[in-house]
Amino acid sequence: MRRRLAAAVAVRLTASLAPGPLSGPAAARQLVPSPLVFGTLRLHEAPQPFQLLTKAWDLGIEAFDTAAVYGNGESERILGAWLRDINTPPAARRNAVIISKGGCGPPSSGWEPRLERHDLEQELDESLRRLGRVDVYLLHRDDPTKSIRDIVDGVAALCAARNVTAWGCSNWSTRRFADARRYAAETQQNPPSVSSVQESLATPRHAPWPGTTCMGRTDRRYYAQHRDVVVVGWECLAKGFLAGRWSRADMFSADAPLPCDEPADDMLQWRDARLRSAYLTPENFARRERASRLGRVHGLHAEHVALAWARHQPYSSRVCVATTSIARLADDARALALHLSPSDLAWLESGDPALLPARLRSRVKSR
């Protein structure tokens, strides 16, 4: 009797000491381990796509973001072929985290949401055929007319049936994302654990693309309180604005009408107008100038500071970098070496002289 009691106590003690499921930042690190995520929006346009993907892995980028609509599936096909290629690093073939997205139409449709269960099932199956596996599946757009209950029930069951580890949302409002997590918890389903949102030092004055969401102060507070959620920031360089693209002469006048949401016949002209209207503001030019100023004292440029700013947000931030150039990718990775304090982040945003970084203060005094 005493032996059985002692054995039972030992079993309970062992169970109590065993590590439980990871939570908070540890869970986020396990799901998307690297601070940078490689974006494949234009992978199908890269002259050396396999070499580009291998360079990303060699630079320590362990997660790759793609979508069914990127290149009409071609970016997924290339990424999947790289994962199967015998010359790809074995560790990448085994361990690269593949994030794919579905649930929206092509650019010609205005990226309209398509969240019916049969549409998602067909689209995910096509992505799996091209990629071989999907580790994280994101709903690329939201349809606020659909109930959270129906969406969560459908995508959670679909991911479980297709052996997808985690799911999440791209371009959902924080309120809807929080509602989805709450409902999933109440019904004991796998909750969304990744949110992909536009996040940039250059604050857009409107959503750059139809149906997208941009990070604001309220959103940052929510994600800072839920650090088990991975936040993948996209368009962190404001489509090149923070790397020097465009000048003040390219700004629209203050009373110019906003570009329409519907894509125009001239797609390139419509795209340029959307970006210039969203990002080219006096406040954002001032932020770019401060980023350039801080970068110079570290031997870096404004784009490195902007990427570091996104990386150092007070939540489980991952920064999506997308390029077709191997040299540009290697240069972007230099941002990983730059540490920014909370006051640095605040100064970059506001320009408050009281928050001027110490290294800049010392340069002012030496003049």
BAVEX-477176 format. One line per 3 residues: number of its first residue (from 1); their letters; for each residue x, y, z of N, C-alpha, C. Coordinates in steps of 0.05 Angstrom, whole numbers, always signed. Layout:
REM residues N
NUM	A	X Y Z X Y Z X Y Z | ...
END
This chain:
REM residues 367
1	MRR	+17 -24 +0 +0 +0 +0 +17 +25 +0 | +37 +25 +18 +55 +48 +20 +71 +52 -6 | +79 +28 -18 +94 +30 -43 +76 +43 -65
4	RLA	+51 +33 -67 +33 +44 -87 +28 +74 -83 | +26 +82 -58 +22 +111 -51 +46 +127 -59 | +70 +116 -53 +95 +130 -59 +98 +132 -90
7	AAV	+90 +111 -104 +92 +111 -133 +73 +132 -145 | +49 +133 -134 +30 +153 -144 +39 +181 -139 | +51 +186 -116 +62 +213 -109 +84 +220 -129
10	AVR	+101 +200 -134 +124 +204 -152 +114 +212 -180 | +93 +198 -190 +82 +203 -216 +71 +232 -217 | +56 +239 -196 +45 +267 -196 +67 +288 -195
13	LTA	+88 +282 -179 +110 +301 -176 +124 +305 -203 | +129 +282 -217 +142 +283 -243 +125 +299 -263 | +98 +294 -262 +81 +309 -281 +81 +339 -275
16	SLA	+82 +346 -249 +81 +374 -242 +107 +388 -250 | +129 +373 -252 +154 +385 -259 +159 +385 -289 | +143 +370 -304 +147 +369 -333 +139 +395 -345
19	PGP	+154 +404 -366 +148 +429 -379 +121 +429 -393 | +105 +450 -388 +79 +451 -401 +82 +464 -428 | +59 +468 -442 +60 +481 -468 +71 +510 -466
22	LSG	+86 +517 -486 +99 +544 -486 +77 +565 -488 | +83 +588 -476 +64 +610 -478 +80 +636 -481 | +66 +658 -487 +79 +684 -489 +100 +685 -511
25	PAA	+122 +700 -507 +143 +703 -527 +156 +677 -535 | +157 +658 -516 +170 +632 -522 +153 +617 -543 | +127 +618 -541 +110 +605 -561 +113 +619 -588
28	ARQ	+116 +645 -588 +119 +660 -613 +146 +653 -626 | +167 +650 -609 +193 +643 -620 +193 +615 -632 | +178 +597 -620 +177 +570 -630 +162 +569 -657
31	LVP	+141 +585 -659 +125 +585 -683 +139 +598 -707 | +150 +622 -703 +165 +637 -724 +191 +645 -711 | +212 +629 -714 +236 +633 -697 +254 +657 -704
34	SPL	+254 +666 -729 +273 +686 -737 +260 +714 -737 | +275 +735 -731 +263 +762 -730 +256 +772 -758 | +269 +762 -779 +262 +769 -806 +247 +746 -819
37	VFG	+227 +753 -836 +212 +734 -852 +217 +742 -881 | +222 +723 -898 +227 +730 -926 +200 +729 -941 | +193 +752 -953 +168 +754 -968 +172 +747 -997
40	TLR	+154 +732 -1009 +157 +722 -1036 +137 +734 -1056 | +128 +758 -1050 +108 +771 -1067 +118 +771 -1096 | +143 +777 -1101 +154 +779 -1128 +175 +758 -1133
43	LHE	+174 +736 -1119 +194 +715 -1123 +194 +705 -1152 | +171 +704 -1164 +169 +694 -1192 +183 +713 -1212 | +190 +737 -1203 +204 +756 -1220 +234 +756 -1215
46	APQ	+243 +741 -1195 +272 +741 -1187 +288 +727 -1209 | +311 +738 -1217 +327 +724 -1237 +340 +698 -1227 | +345 +696 -1201 +357 +672 -1189 +342 +665 -1164
49	PFQ	+318 +655 -1167 +301 +651 -1143 +312 +631 -1123 | +324 +609 -1132 +334 +589 -1114 +358 +600 -1098 | +375 +615 -1112 +398 +627 -1098 +389 +648 -1078
52	LLT	+368 +663 -1085 +357 +683 -1067 +346 +670 -1042 | +331 +648 -1045 +320 +634 -1022 +341 +622 -1004 | +362 +611 -1017 +384 +600 -1001 +399 +622 -986
55	KAW	+402 +645 -999 +416 +667 -986 +400 +676 -961 | +373 +677 -964 +356 +684 -941 +361 +665 -918 | +362 +639 -924 +366 +619 -903 +394 +623 -891
58	DLG	+414 +627 -907 +442 +631 -898 +444 +656 -880 | +427 +675 -884 +427 +700 -868 +413 +696 -842 | +402 +673 -837 +388 +668 -812 +357 +671 -814
61	IEA	+347 +675 -838 +318 +678 -842 +306 +650 -844 | +290 +643 -824 +280 +616 -822 +250 +613 -829 | +237 +635 -837 +209 +634 -844 +204 +648 -871
64	FDT	+186 +637 -886 +181 +646 -914 +151 +651 -917 | +144 +675 -925 +116 +684 -928 +108 +683 -957 | +86 +670 -963 +77 +669 -991 +47 +670 -991
67	AAV	+34 +667 -1014 +5 +668 -1016 -3 +656 -1043 | -28 +646 -1043 -38 +633 -1067 -40 +653 -1090 | -44 +679 -1085 -48 +699 -1106 -21 +710 -1116
70	YGN	+1 +705 -1102 +27 +716 -1111 +35 +703 -1137 | +36 +719 -1158 +44 +708 -1184 +24 +687 -1194 | -1 +689 -1185 -21 +669 -1192 -12 +640 -1185
73	GES	+1 +638 -1162 +10 +612 -1153 +39 +605 -1160 | +51 +622 -1176 +79 +616 -1185 +99 +619 -1163 | +95 +638 -1145 +114 +641 -1123 +113 +617 -1104
76	ERI	+89 +607 -1099 +87 +582 -1083 +101 +559 -1098 | +97 +557 -1123 +109 +535 -1138 +140 +535 -1136 | +151 +559 -1139 +181 +562 -1138 +191 +555 -1110
79	LGA	+177 +566 -1089 +185 +560 -1062 +183 +530 -1056 | +162 +517 -1065 +160 +488 -1061 +182 +473 -1076 | +188 +481 -1100 +210 +468 -1115 +236 +471 -1101
82	WLR	+241 +495 -1089 +266 +499 -1074 +267 +481 -1049 | +245 +477 -1036 +244 +460 -1012 +250 +431 -1020 | +244 +423 -1044 +248 +395 -1053 +275 +392 -1067
85	DIN	+288 +414 -1073 +313 +412 -1089 +336 +400 -1073 | +351 +382 -1085 +372 +368 -1071 +394 +387 -1062 | +397 +409 -1076 +419 +429 -1070 +411 +449 -1048
88	TPP	+386 +448 -1040 +377 +466 -1018 +388 +455 -992 | +398 +472 -974 +409 +463 -949 +389 +444 -935 | +399 +420 -926 +381 +401 -914 +365 +412 -890
91	AAR	+378 +430 -874 +364 +442 -851 +340 +459 -861 | +344 +473 -883 +322 +489 -894 +299 +471 -904 | +306 +450 -917 +285 +432 -927 +269 +420 -904
94	RNA	+282 +415 -882 +268 +403 -859 +254 +424 -842 | +267 +447 -837 +258 +464 -815 +247 +492 -824 | +250 +500 -849 +240 +526 -857 +210 +527 -850
97	VII	+202 +550 -839 +173 +554 -832 +159 +566 -856 | +139 +552 -866 +125 +561 -890 +98 +574 -882 | +96 +600 -887 +71 +615 -882 +58 +620 -908
100	SKG	+34 +610 -912 +19 +617 -937 -8 +629 -930 | -19 +642 -950 -44 +657 -945 -64 +650 -967 | -90 +650 -959 -111 +645 -978 -136 +660 -970
103	GCG	-156 +659 -986 -181 +672 -979 -185 +699 -991 | -171 +706 -1013 -177 +731 -1027 -172 +727 -1056 | -185 +744 -1072 -183 +742 -1101 -158 +756 -1111
106	PPS	-153 +756 -1137 -130 +769 -1149 -132 +799 -1149 | -111 +813 -1156 -112 +843 -1156 -134 +853 -1174 | -140 +840 -1196 -161 +849 -1214 -189 +850 -1200
109	SGW	-192 +834 -1179 -217 +834 -1164 -217 +854 -1141 | -195 +869 -1138 -192 +886 -1115 -186 +870 -1089 | -174 +846 -1093 -167 +828 -1071 -192 +822 -1054
112	EPR	-214 +818 -1067 -239 +813 -1052 -237 +788 -1035 | -248 +789 -1011 -247 +765 -993 -264 +742 -1004 | -253 +718 -1001 -267 +694 -1010 -263 +673 -987
115	LER	-281 +674 -968 -278 +658 -944 -299 +636 -941 | -312 +629 -963 -330 +606 -962 -313 +580 -957 | -324 +561 -942 -308 +538 -935 -297 +523 -959
118	HDL	-314 +519 -979 -305 +504 -1003 -283 +519 -1018 | -285 +546 -1018 -264 +561 -1031 -237 +558 -1016 | -238 +560 -990 -213 +558 -974 -202 +529 -977
121	EQE	-219 +510 -976 -209 +482 -979 -195 +477 -1005 | -208 +487 -1027 -195 +483 -1053 -169 +498 -1056 | -169 +523 -1045 -145 +539 -1047 -122 +528 -1031
124	LDE	-128 +519 -1006 -107 +508 -989 -96 +482 -1002 | -113 +466 -1013 -104 +441 -1026 -85 +447 -1049 | -92 +468 -1064 -74 +476 -1086 -47 +486 -1076
127	SLR	-48 +501 -1054 -23 +511 -1042 -6 +488 -1032 | -19 +468 -1020 -4 +445 -1010 +8 +429 -1033 | -5 +427 -1055 +6 +413 -1078 +31 +428 -1088
130	RLG	+30 +454 -1088 +53 +470 -1098 +76 +470 -1078 | +70 +473 -1052 +90 +477 -1032 +100 +451 -1019 | +83 +431 -1018 +90 +406 -1004 +80 +406 -975
133	RVD	+81 +429 -962 +71 +432 -935 +65 +462 -930 | +48 +467 -911 +43 +494 -900 +43 +492 -870 | +60 +508 -857 +62 +507 -828 +43 +527 -815
136	VYL	+39 +550 -827 +21 +570 -817 +4 +580 -840 | -23 +579 -836 -41 +587 -857 -56 +612 -848 | -54 +633 -864 -67 +659 -858 -90 +665 -877
139	LHR	-112 +675 -866 -133 +686 -882 -125 +713 -892 | -122 +716 -918 -109 +739 -930 -125 +765 -928 | -151 +762 -926 -170 +785 -922 -192 +776 -903
142	DDP	-206 +796 -892 -229 +791 -876 -254 +799 -891 | -276 +786 -884 -302 +794 -894 -319 +800 -870 | -321 +826 -862 -336 +833 -837 -365 +825 -837
145	TKS	-376 +819 -861 -404 +810 -862 -408 +781 -853 | -386 +766 -851 -387 +738 -842 -383 +736 -812 | -397 +718 -800 -394 +715 -771 -367 +702 -764
148	IRD	-357 +711 -741 -332 +699 -730 -336 +669 -726 | -359 +662 -716 -364 +633 -711 -360 +616 -736 | -371 +625 -758 -369 +609 -783 -341 +608 -793
151	IVD	-327 +630 -792 -299 +631 -802 -281 +614 -785 | -282 +617 -759 -265 +602 -741 -270 +572 -743 | -296 +565 -742 -303 +536 -744 -292 +524 -770
154	GVA	-294 +539 -792 -285 +528 -817 -255 +526 -820 | -241 +548 -813 -212 +547 -818 -197 +530 -797 | -207 +529 -772 -194 +512 -752 -197 +483 -759
157	ALC	-221 +475 -769 -225 +447 -777 -208 +440 -802 | -207 +459 -821 -192 +454 -845 -162 +451 -839 | -151 +468 -822 -122 +466 -816 -116 +440 -801
160	AAR	-134 +432 -783 -130 +407 -769 -131 +383 -788 | -149 +384 -807 -151 +362 -827 -127 +361 -846 | -114 +384 -851 -92 +385 -870 -64 +386 -855
163	NVT	-64 +381 -829 -39 +380 -814 -24 +406 -815 | -39 +429 -815 -26 +455 -813 -23 +462 -784 | +1 +469 -775 +7 +473 -747 -9 +495 -734
166	AWG	-11 +518 -748 -23 +542 -737 -37 +558 -758 | -56 +574 -750 -69 +592 -770 -70 +620 -758 | -77 +638 -776 -78 +666 -767 -93 +683 -787
169	CSN	-89 +709 -786 -103 +728 -802 -84 +749 -813 | -90 +757 -837 -75 +779 -850 -95 +801 -857 | -89 +825 -849 -106 +848 -855 -133 +846 -842
172	WST	-134 +836 -817 -158 +837 -801 -155 +859 -781 | -177 +871 -774 -177 +891 -752 -170 +877 -726 | -158 +891 -707 -151 +879 -682 -176 +870 -667
175	RRF	-198 +884 -670 -223 +876 -656 -232 +849 -667 | -233 +846 -693 -242 +820 -704 -222 +798 -697 | -196 +804 -698 -176 +784 -690 -181 +775 -661
178	ADA	-185 +794 -643 -189 +788 -615 -215 +771 -612 | -236 +778 -627 -261 +763 -626 -256 +734 -634 | -240 +730 -655 -235 +703 -665 -220 +687 -644
181	RRY	-201 +700 -631 -186 +686 -609 -205 +679 -586 | -222 +697 -579 -240 +693 -557 -259 +670 -563 | -271 +670 -587 -290 +649 -594 -275 +621 -596
184	AAE	-251 +621 -607 -236 +595 -608 -231 +584 -581 | -224 +602 -562 -218 +593 -534 -244 +582 -521 | -266 +596 -526 -291 +587 -513 -300 +560 -524
187	TQQ	-293 +554 -549 -302 +530 -562 -280 +509 -563 | -258 +515 -549 -235 +496 -547 -224 +488 -574 | -222 +508 -592 -210 +504 -618 -183 +519 -619
190	NPP	-167 +511 -638 -141 +524 -642 -145 +553 -649 | -135 +572 -633 -141 +601 -639 -121 +612 -660 | -128 +634 -673 -108 +647 -690 -84 +656 -674
193	SVS	-60 +650 -683 -36 +657 -667 -17 +674 -683 | -24 +682 -707 -7 +699 -724 -25 +721 -736 | -15 +746 -735 -29 +768 -747 -10 +783 -765
196	SVQ	-17 +786 -790 +0 +801 -809 -13 +827 -816 | +1 +849 -809 -10 +876 -811 +11 +895 -823 | +2 +915 -837 +20 +935 -847 +32 +950 -823
199	ESL	+58 +951 -821 +72 +964 -798 +96 +978 -808 | +97 +1004 -805 +119 +1020 -815 +123 +1045 -800 | +148 +1054 -798 +154 +1080 -786 +140 +1102 -802
202	ATP	+137 +1098 -828 +121 +1117 -844 +92 +1110 -842 | +78 +1125 -825 +50 +1119 -820 +33 +1127 -843 | +18 +1108 -856 +2 +1116 -879 -22 +1132 -871
205	RHA	-30 +1151 -887 -54 +1167 -880 -80 +1152 -888 | -77 +1131 -903 -100 +1113 -909 -88 +1086 -916 | -104 +1065 -916 -95 +1038 -923 -83 +1039 -951
208	PWP	-58 +1029 -954 -46 +1031 -981 -61 +1014 -1002 | -73 +992 -993 -87 +975 -1012 -115 +969 -1002 | -134 +964 -1019 -161 +958 -1011 -162 +933 -992
211	GTT	-177 +936 -971 -181 +913 -953 -158 +908 -934 | -138 +925 -933 -115 +921 -915 -118 +936 -889 | -103 +929 -869 -104 +943 -843 -76 +952 -836
214	CMG	-74 +974 -822 -49 +986 -814 -47 +988 -783 | -24 +983 -773 -20 +983 -744 -23 +1011 -733 | -38 +1014 -711 -41 +1039 -696 -34 +1035 -667
217	RTD	-37 +1056 -651 -30 +1055 -623 -47 +1034 -608 | -73 +1034 -613 -90 +1015 -599 -83 +986 -606 | -76 +982 -631 -68 +955 -640 -42 +947 -626
220	RRY	-23 +965 -625 +3 +958 -612 -2 +951 -582 | -20 +965 -569 -25 +958 -541 -36 +930 -538 | -55 +923 -556 -67 +897 -555 -45 +875 -559
223	YAQ	-29 +878 -579 -9 +857 -585 +13 +856 -564 | +19 +879 -552 +39 +880 -530 +28 +864 -506 | +2 +863 -503 -10 +848 -481 -15 +818 -488
226	HRD	-11 +811 -513 -15 +783 -522 +10 +775 -538 | +32 +771 -523 +57 +766 -537 +60 +737 -546 | +40 +720 -542 +40 +694 -554 +31 +696 -583
229	VVV	+21 +719 -592 +14 +724 -619 +38 +734 -635 | +44 +721 -657 +66 +731 -675 +54 +752 -693 | +66 +776 -694 +57 +797 -712 +77 +800 -735
232	VGW	+69 +793 -759 +87 +796 -782 +80 +822 -795 | +99 +841 -794 +94 +867 -806 +102 +867 -835 | +84 +877 -852 +91 +878 -881 +92 +908 -890
235	ECL	+106 +912 -912 +110 +938 -923 +124 +956 -903 | +143 +945 -888 +157 +960 -867 +173 +983 -878 | +181 +982 -903 +196 +1004 -915 +178 +1022 -933
238	AKG	+152 +1018 -930 +132 +1035 -944 +138 +1034 -974 | +141 +1010 -984 +146 +1005 -1012 +170 +1021 -1023 | +191 +1023 -1006 +216 +1036 -1014 +218 +1065 -1006
241	FLA	+196 +1077 -996 +197 +1105 -987 +219 +1109 -967 | +221 +1091 -947 +241 +1095 -926 +269 +1087 -935 | +271 +1077 -959 +298 +1072 -971 +306 +1094 -991
244	GRW	+290 +1116 -991 +298 +1139 -1008 +281 +1143 -1032 | +261 +1125 -1037 +244 +1128 -1061 +226 +1152 -1057 | +223 +1168 -1077 +206 +1191 -1078 +218 +1215 -1062
247	SRA	+211 +1239 -1071 +219 +1263 -1058 +195 +1280 -1051 | +199 +1302 -1037 +176 +1319 -1029 +161 +1329 -1054 | +175 +1331 -1076 +163 +1341 -1101 +142 +1321 -1111
250	DMF	+143 +1296 -1101 +124 +1276 -1110 +98 +1275 -1094 | +97 +1292 -1073 +73 +1292 -1056 +49 +1303 -1071 | +25 +1292 -1065 +1 +1305 -1075 -5 +1329 -1058
253	SAD	-20 +1347 -1069 -28 +1371 -1054 -47 +1362 -1032 | -49 +1378 -1011 -65 +1371 -987 -94 +1367 -994 | -104 +1381 -1014 -133 +1379 -1021 -138 +1360 -1044
256	APL	-118 +1344 -1052 -122 +1325 -1074 -140 +1302 -1064 | -159 +1293 -1081 -176 +1270 -1073 -160 +1245 -1070 | -170 +1227 -1053 -156 +1201 -1049 -161 +1184 -1073
259	PCD	-141 +1168 -1081 -145 +1149 -1104 -167 +1129 -1097 | -181 +1121 -1118 -203 +1102 -1113 -193 +1075 -1104 | -210 +1060 -1091 -203 +1033 -1082 -202 +1013 -1105
262	EPA	-218 +1017 -1125 -219 +998 -1147 -195 +1001 -1165 | -181 +979 -1172 -158 +981 -1190 -167 +993 -1217 | -150 +1011 -1228 -157 +1024 -1253 -146 +1007 -1276
265	DDM	-153 +1015 -1300 -143 +1001 -1324 -113 +1002 -1325 | -102 +1026 -1319 -73 +1029 -1318 -64 +1021 -1289 | -57 +996 -1285 -51 +985 -1259 -27 +999 -1247
268	LQW	-6 +1004 -1262 +18 +1016 -1252 +13 +1044 -1242 | -2 +1060 -1258 -8 +1087 -1250 -26 +1087 -1224 | -45 +1070 -1223 -63 +1068 -1199 -46 +1060 -1175
271	RDA	-28 +1041 -1178 -11 +1032 -1156 +6 +1055 -1146 | +19 +1069 -1164 +36 +1091 -1156 +20 +1113 -1142 | -4 +1119 -1151 -20 +1139 -1138 -28 +1130 -1110
274	RLR	-35 +1104 -1106 -42 +1094 -1080 -19 +1098 -1060 | +5 +1090 -1069 +28 +1091 -1051 +36 +1120 -1044 | +37 +1137 -1064 +44 +1165 -1059 +24 +1178 -1041
277	SAY	-2 +1173 -1045 -23 +1185 -1028 -21 +1174 -1000 | -14 +1149 -996 -13 +1137 -970 +11 +1146 -954 | +35 +1146 -966 +60 +1149 -951 +73 +1176 -953
280	LTP	+68 +1191 -974 +82 +1216 -978 +68 +1239 -963 | +75 +1242 -938 +64 +1264 -921 +88 +1279 -908 | +84 +1304 -900 +106 +1318 -887 +116 +1304 -862
283	ENF	+98 +1291 -847 +106 +1277 -823 +124 +1253 -830 | +118 +1239 -851 +134 +1216 -858 +161 +1224 -870 | +162 +1246 -885 +188 +1256 -894 +206 +1263 -870
286	ARR	+194 +1275 -849 +209 +1282 -825 +219 +1257 -812 | +202 +1236 -811 +211 +1210 -798 +234 +1198 -815 | +232 +1199 -841 +253 +1188 -857 +279 +1203 -853
289	ERA	+278 +1229 -850 +302 +1245 -845 +314 +1238 -818 | +297 +1234 -798 +308 +1226 -771 +321 +1198 -773 | +308 +1180 -788 +320 +1153 -790 +347 +1154 -805
292	SRL	+349 +1171 -824 +374 +1174 -839 +396 +1186 -820 | +387 +1205 -804 +406 +1218 -785 +416 +1198 -765 | +398 +1181 -754 +407 +1161 -734 +423 +1139 -747
295	GRV	+416 +1132 -772 +431 +1112 -786 +460 +1120 -791 | +464 +1145 -797 +492 +1154 -803 +511 +1149 -780 | +502 +1153 -756 +521 +1150 -733 +527 +1120 -728
298	HGL	+511 +1102 -740 +517 +1074 -738 +528 +1062 -763 | +534 +1079 -783 +545 +1069 -808 +523 +1055 -825 | +498 +1063 -821 +476 +1050 -834 +459 +1071 -849
301	HAE	+437 +1062 -860 +420 +1081 -875 +392 +1081 -863 | +375 +1098 -873 +348 +1101 -862 +333 +1075 -863 | +336 +1059 -885 +321 +1034 -886 +329 +1014 -865
304	HVA	+354 +1014 -856 +362 +996 -835 +349 +1005 -808 | +349 +1031 -804 +336 +1041 -779 +306 +1035 -780 | +294 +1037 -803 +265 +1032 -805 +259 +1003 -800
307	LAW	+275 +985 -810 +271 +956 -805 +276 +950 -775 | +296 +962 -763 +302 +958 -735 +279 +969 -718 | +268 +992 -726 +244 +1003 -712 +221 +983 -711
310	ARH	+215 +971 -734 +194 +951 -735 +200 +927 -718 | +225 +919 -719 +233 +895 -703 +231 +899 -673 | +236 +924 -664 +238 +929 -635 +211 +938 -623
313	QPY	+189 +933 -636 +163 +940 -625 +158 +923 -600 | +141 +932 -582 +137 +918 -556 +118 +895 -557 | +119 +880 -579 +103 +856 -582 +121 +836 -597
316	SSR	+111 +812 -602 +127 +791 -615 +128 +797 -645 | +145 +816 -652 +146 +827 -679 +165 +810 -697 | +155 +806 -722 +172 +794 -743 +170 +813 -767
319	VCV	+192 +818 -780 +193 +838 -801 +195 +823 -828 | +176 +828 -845 +176 +816 -872 +193 +833 -891 | +214 +820 -903 +230 +834 -923 +226 +820 -949
322	ATT	+220 +835 -970 +214 +823 -996 +231 +838 -1017 | +246 +823 -1032 +262 +834 -1053 +268 +812 -1074 | +276 +819 -1098 +285 +800 -1118 +315 +800 -1120
325	SIA	+329 +817 -1104 +357 +821 -1106 +372 +808 -1083 | +391 +791 -1089 +408 +779 -1068 +423 +800 -1052 | +435 +819 -1067 +451 +840 -1054 +433 +857 -1036
328	RLA	+409 +864 -1044 +391 +880 -1028 +383 +865 -1003 | +378 +839 -1005 +371 +823 -982 +393 +822 -962 | +418 +818 -971 +441 +818 -953 +443 +845 -939
331	DDA	+438 +866 -953 +440 +893 -941 +418 +897 -921 | +393 +888 -927 +371 +891 -908 +378 +877 -881 | +392 +854 -883 +398 +838 -859 +416 +853 -840
334	RAL	+430 +874 -849 +448 +890 -832 +432 +903 -809 | +405 +907 -814 +389 +919 -793 +388 +902 -768 | +393 +877 -769 +392 +859 -746 +412 +867 -724
337	ALH	+434 +880 -733 +455 +887 -714 +449 +913 -698 | +428 +927 -706 +422 +953 -694 +402 +950 -671 | +410 +959 -648 +391 +958 -625 +380 +986 -621
340	LSP	+354 +987 -617 +340 +1013 -612 +326 +1011 -585 | +329 +1032 -569 +315 +1033 -543 +287 +1043 -547 | +270 +1040 -527 +243 +1052 -529 +243 +1082 -534
343	SDL	+262 +1096 -522 +263 +1125 -528 +273 +1131 -556 | +290 +1113 -567 +298 +1116 -595 +273 +1113 -613 | +257 +1093 -607 +233 +1089 -623 +214 +1113 -622
346	AWL	+211 +1123 -598 +193 +1146 -595 +204 +1171 -609 | +230 +1175 -608 +242 +1199 -621 +239 +1196 -652 | +243 +1172 -662 +239 +1169 -691 +211 +1175 -699
349	ESG	+192 +1169 -683 +164 +1174 -689 +157 +1204 -686 | +165 +1215 -664 +155 +1242 -657 +175 +1265 -662 | +201 +1259 -661 +221 +1280 -664 +223 +1297 -639
352	DPA	+212 +1289 -616 +214 +1304 -591 +243 +1308 -584 | +253 +1333 -582 +281 +1338 -575 +290 +1326 -549 | +271 +1323 -530 +278 +1311 -504 +285 +1282 -506
355	LLP	+278 +1269 -529 +283 +1241 -533 +307 +1236 -552 | +321 +1257 -559 +343 +1255 -578 +363 +1233 -569 | +369 +1213 -585 +387 +1192 -577 +414 +1203 -568
358	ARL	+427 +1189 -549 +452 +1199 -537 +473 +1203 -558 | +476 +1185 -577 +497 +1188 -597 +493 +1213 -614 | +468 +1220 -619 +463 +1245 -633 +467 +1269 -616
361	RSR	+461 +1267 -590 +467 +1290 -572 +496 +1296 -571 | +513 +1275 -570 +542 +1279 -569 +552 +1292 -594 | +540 +1286 -617 +549 +1298 -642 +542 +1328 -643
364	VKS	+518 +1334 -631 +510 +1362 -631 +529 +1378 -613 | +536 +1367 -590 +554 +1381 -572 +582 +1385 -583 | +591 +1367 -600 +618 +1369 -611 +621 +1389 -633
367	R	+599 +1399 -643 +600 +1418 -666 +607 +1446 -656
END
